[in-house]
Amino acid sequence: MSQPSRLQALILHTCAALLVLWPSAADAQEAAAPILLHAQRLLDVRSGTYRADQGLLITGGLITAVGPYSDIRAKAPQTARVVDLGTATVMPGLIDAHAHLLDAMEGSWSAGDAIVITVLRGPSSRALLGASNARQLLEAGFTTVRNVGHSGPDGDAALRDAIAAGWVEGPRVLAATRKITPPGGQAVVLKVEGSEALLHHEFLPVSGVEEARRAVREALLAGADVIKVVVDDQKRVLDAAEVKAIADEAHRVNVRVAAHATSDQAIRAAIQGGVDSVEHGDEATDATLQAMARKGVFLVATHWTAQTLRDIYLRSYRGTPEEGEADAAVRDYLEKSRASLKRALKSGVRIVAGSDMWMKYPGKTRGEATLTMLESLASEGMPLPEVLRSATITAADLLGPSLNIGTLEAGKVADIIAVDGDPLADLQALHHVKFVMKAGRVVTARAQ
């Protein structure tokens, strides 16, 4: 990137940040006006139980009081606007800890082709796609997402700033900007002269600790809230020293590190390097998972249901010779995925839900598609209270205490949703969102 374009990017980020500090007059007025929510059934995700006839007082974007409705009503200001949520289940806003907002690849494309085609479509179309996906996620009850790459040099950071400034609707976004990878990027096989420019548009390839440190600084310059490192891609694997350089540089400024690692070798390097979360962790052994649990490293489980895989991938092959081969690959994936989650549950490692939804899901919004991540965990044996915790309180613990989200407790940010049905009995209830509040502002309020 030339020096003038760096300067332009810095100016744009600074202006966006200033806009965040001065929200629109309408947003400021709504956040300041007290709201009293009446919840006949409130989900305590910490205990995995319901509390009946609850009131939540919202002031200045925070939950200032929670308890029996009559008690909260008595202490609420006379000016408080009362919102009765009827028989809906009230719960914290959902969190997707492994999102790709600026992507919607076709299932018929290989991973490498998908990345190249998406990059070549240009940043303008990706920005509009990201805005659309962001709105769909918020409407589905996701009030926070951690975007972990595949968004160009700073697409997710720009989207984050646009949402915070009120230009577009969407969840709170933690941006990773470009992934730090081994030489050659991730999934892409490009060997022709001149391909480096395309790779550097999407990735920060490194070799050695000094390049690793510099890559972190490049990501932070682009506006990263979290650092994403790809520890392994085929036989290209960063070692523990390189990962440690990345983690040390990020932690020095209180930024957390998410590590894509699939092989046990890569997962061990990630743990030794001091990352905060391992993404995927497909081939982690019992011993490696136990080491993660001891060191407090989170596992972001990015599992897909059989139906999701078939809808995204197999629809492309109906009636072709490749269909049988693709179906066999789906069955193999599901078998390994179930075994992986079973080992993780047994180990005691803290599990966070991540959708890894970077593909176009035919017939579903991005929000509907993202919800399938929770259904996959349930189908593979995770108890429903733990599934819901993986996308609320446990995910919030991974993202960090400064966000102050994940539960409906006094002092927490008022990220609140209400759904028809009983999500502790059937996760399909999450597909029926009636009410969404983000930081004290009502986003969606459908008739009860």
N, C-alpha and C positions, 0 to 999 in steps of 0.2 A: 504494500500500500504506500502511495506517495505521501510526502509530508503534508501537502495541502489537504488531501482527503482525510488524513488523521486529524488535522485541525478542525475540519468541518464536522467530523464525527464527535469530537470533544465538545464543540459548541452546541451541537444538537442535544447531546446527553445532558449538558449543563442546563440548557433551557428546559428540557423535560423534567429534570430534577427540581428546578425552581417552580414549575407548574404544579408538581406534587405538593410543594409546601403551601401553595395558595389554591386550594380546591375551589370549584365553582361555588357561587353564592347559594345555589339551590341545595347542593350536597352539604354545605356547611350548616345551612338552616335545618335540614332534615336530621343530620347527625346530632345537632344540639337539642332538638325537641325530644322530650322523654317519651318513650313508648312502653306500654305495659302489655306483655303477651300473656294470654290465658291458655295454658296447655292442660288438657284433660289427661294426657299421657306424655310424660317426659322421659326420654331414655338417658339413664346414667351409664355412659359407656365405660366408666371406670369399673363399676360393679357388674355391669351387664344385666341390670334390672330396670324396671319402670317405677316412676314415682307419679302418683295420681294427683290431679287438680293442683297444678303448679302455676306460679306466676313468675315472670321474668321481667325485671325492670331494666330498660335500656336507656342509657344516658351518655351522650357524647361518644357513641360508637362502642361503648363497653357495657357488659352486663354488670349492673351495680347491685342487684339483689336477686336472689332466687329462693323460693320456698313456697309453702302453702299459699294458694292464691289469695285467700282472705287476708293473710298477714301482709303480703306484698301490696295488695290493693290499698290497705289502710295506710301504708307508709309512702305510697306513690304520690307525686305532686298532683294537684287538681288539674293541672294542664296536660297531664300525660294522655296520649292517645291510646285507647284500648283496642287491641287486636285479638279477637277470640279465634283461636285456631281449631275450634270444634273438636271432633273426635280423631283428628290426625295425630300421628306420632311425631313429637318434637325432638330433635336431636342436633348435635353439632354439624356444621357444614363439613362436607367430605373433602378429603385431600388425595390427590394423585401424585405420588412421589416420583414417578418416572414417566413424564409426559413428553410428547413431541408435537407441539401445537402447530408448527409451521410445515407439517408433512401430511400427505394423504396419498400414499403410493398405491399403485394398482397391484393386486394380488398376483397377476400373471408375470410381473417383472421380477427378475432376480434382485437381490438386495443391492448389488453393485450398480446395476442398471438403474434401479429406482433412485439411488442417490445422485447419479450423474444427470438423469433426466430432470429431477427436481431442481438441482442447482442451475441447470441451463434454462429453466423456465424464468429465472430472474427473481430478484428480491421483491419487486412490486407485487407480483402474483402471490408470492409466499406470504407477504405481509397481510394481504387481504384474506388469504386462507387462514392465517393465524387468528385474525380478528373474528372470522366466522366460527372457527373451532372454539375460541375462547367464550364467545357468547353461548354457544350450545352447551359447553361444560358448566357454566354458571347456572344456566336454566335447569340443568339436570341435578343441581345441588352441590357441585364442586366449587367451593369458595377459595381454595388454594391449590396451586399445582407447582411442582418443581420441574422445570423444563430442562432436560439433560442432553441438549445438543440437537443437531440436524436443523439448524435455523440460520445458517450463514454466519458471517462474522459477528453480528450483533442483533439479529432479527428478534430474538426472544427478549433481549434487554429493551429494545425499542417498543415491543408490544407491552411489556411490563409497564414502561413509563407512560404509554398512551392510555392504558387502563387506569393507572393511578391518577392521571390528569383528567380522567373523565371523557376522553375522546371516543373511546369504545367501551362496551360492556365486557366484562370478563372476570375471572377469578384473580386473586392475588397471585402473582407470578414470581417465582425465584428462578432467575435465568443463569444458565451455564455458559452462554455464548458457544464458542467452538470447543469441541472435544480435544483433549490432549491425547495423542495416539503414538504408537510406534511408527517408524518410517512407512509411508505408503497409505496412511489413513486407516479407515476401517471398512471392510467389506468390498471396497473398490479395488479393481485390478486394472491399473492404468500404467502402461510402460512406454507410451509414445512420448516423444520430445514435446515439451510444452504443457504436459498434463499437471505439472506441479502447481500451476496457477489455480486450476480447478480444485485440487486437493486442499490447498491452503485457504480456499474460500470456505471450506466446510470443516477443516481440521487444523490442529496445531501439532504436526509431527515432530517428535523429539528423539534424540539419541544421546544419552549421557546426562549427568546430573545438571550441568550448567544450562543445557538447552531446556531441561525440564523446569528449572527455576524460571527461566526467561518466559516460557510458555504460560506459566501461571500469571506472570506480570502482564503478558499480552491479553490474557482473558480478563483480568481485572481492569485493564485499561478500557476494554470494550464494554465493561459494565457488569461483569459476572457477580452473582450473589453466591454461587456455588461452583466448585471446580469439578468437572467431569473428566476422568481419565480412563482411557481404554487400555487395560493392562495387557490383554491378549487378543490377537486376531490371527487365527491359524497358528503358524510357527513363529510369528513375530510377537515376542513377549517382553514387556519391560521388566527389569529386575527390581528387587526390593529397594536398592539404593536410589534408583530413579524415582520410584513411587514415594520414597521417604522425602526426597528433595521437593517433590510436588506438595506433599502433605505439610511439610515444615513451612514452605513458603506461604501456603494458604492459611495455615493455622496461625502464622505470625500476625495476620491481620483479621483473625477470628472468622475466617471463611471455611466452611466445611467441604469435604472431598467425597465424591461419589465415584466408585471404581467399578467399571464394567469388567467383570472377571468370570469366565465360564469354566476353565480347567482348574483342577485342584492346585496345580503349580502356580497359576496366576492368582488364585484366591489367597494362597499362602503369602505370595509376594505383596499383595494388597494389605493383608493383616500386618505383616512385618513392617510395611512402609507407614502404617499409622493412619489409614483412611477411616472415614466415619461410617461408610456403608459400602457393602458389596452388592452390586446390581446383578441379578440373575443367579449367579452361584450354582450353576447347573450340576457341576461334577464335584461339589464339595463333599469330602469324606466326613464320617462321624467325628474324627479327631479335629479336622479343620473347623467344622461347625462349632464344636465345643470350645475351640480357641477363640472364635468370634464371640461366643457368649461370654467367655471370661474377660475379654478385652472391651466388651461393650460395643462391638461393631455390629451394626444393624444389617439384616438381610432384606433387600428389597426384592420381593418375589414377583416376577413378571410372568405369571402363568396365564394361559389362554384356555378356554373351554374347547371341547371337541366341536361344538356347533360354531364357535367363532372361527376356528381354523378352517372348517369346511366352507363356511360362508365367504370367507375372504379369499382363500386359495383354491379350493376345489371347484368353485363355480367357473373358474377360468378354463377348466379342463373337461367339462361335461362332454361325454361322447368321444373323447380323444384317447389315443393310446397312453398319453401321459397321466390320465386320471387314476389308473390303478397304482402307478408309481407314487403319485402325490398322496393318495389315500394311505398307502403303506407308510409314508413318511409321517403323516399325521398320527397314525397309531403308535409309531415308534416314539414320537415326541411326547404323546400323552402318557405312555408307560414310564418314560424317564422322568417326566414332570411330577407324576404322582409319587414316585420313589424319592425324588429330591425333596419334596415338601414333607414327606413322612420323616425323613432323616432330620430335617430342620426343626420340625415340631418336637421331636424326641430330644434334640440337643439343648433346648432352652434358649436358643438365639432369639432375639427380638425381631419379629417379622413385620414388615411394612408392605402394604399393597402398592404395586406400580403397574400401570396398564401397558406400558411400552407400545401404546397404540399409535403407530406411525403409518398404518395402512388405511386405505379407504374401506369402510365397512358398508357393503351395499345395503341400502334400506334403513340404515341407522344414522342418527346424528352422532357427533363425536361424544356427546355426553352419554348417550345410550350405549355406544360401543365401549366407553371407558368403564361403565358399570359392570361389564362382563368380567373384569379382573377380580371382583369380589365373588362372583358366582363360581369362577374357576377354583378359588381357594376353598370355598365351601364344598364343591364337588369332589375335591381331593382330600377331604377329611378334616379341615380346620373347623372347630366349633364356631357357630354363628356369632356369639359375643366376641370371640377373638377376631373374627373376620371384620366386624364393625370397628373394633379397636385398631386394626391394622390400617384403616383409612381415616382415623380420627386421632385419638390420644397418642398412639404409638408413632404414627406418622409425624405428629406435631413434635414429639420428643426428638425425632431424627432431625427435623428441620431447624430446631433450636428454640430456646425459651424466649428469644426476643420477639417472636411472632405472637406469643401469648394466645394461642388458639388450641382447639382440639377437644375441649370439654365445655359444658354449660355450667360455669361456676362464677361466682362474683369475682370481679376483677379481670375476667377474660374478655377478649375482643368478641363482639356480638356477631359471630358467624353462626347462623341458625337456619335449619331447614325443617319443614314439616312434610311428612309423607302419609299417604293413605295406607292403612294396613299395619302389620306387625313384623318389622324387619328381624326381630329375634326368632321368628318362626319361619319367615319366608322372605328371602332377599328381593323377590319381585316387588315388594312394597316400595323399594327405592326407585322403581321406574314410575312411581306415581307421586311426583313432587307437587305439593300444593302451595308451598311458601318457601321463599329464599330471602334471607337477610344476610348482607355482607357488611361487616363493620358498622352495624346499626342502621344501615340503609336498606329499605325494603326493595328488593329487585323484582320478585315475582310474588303475587298474591292472588291465587285462583280461588274461585268460589268454593266454599266447603260443602 
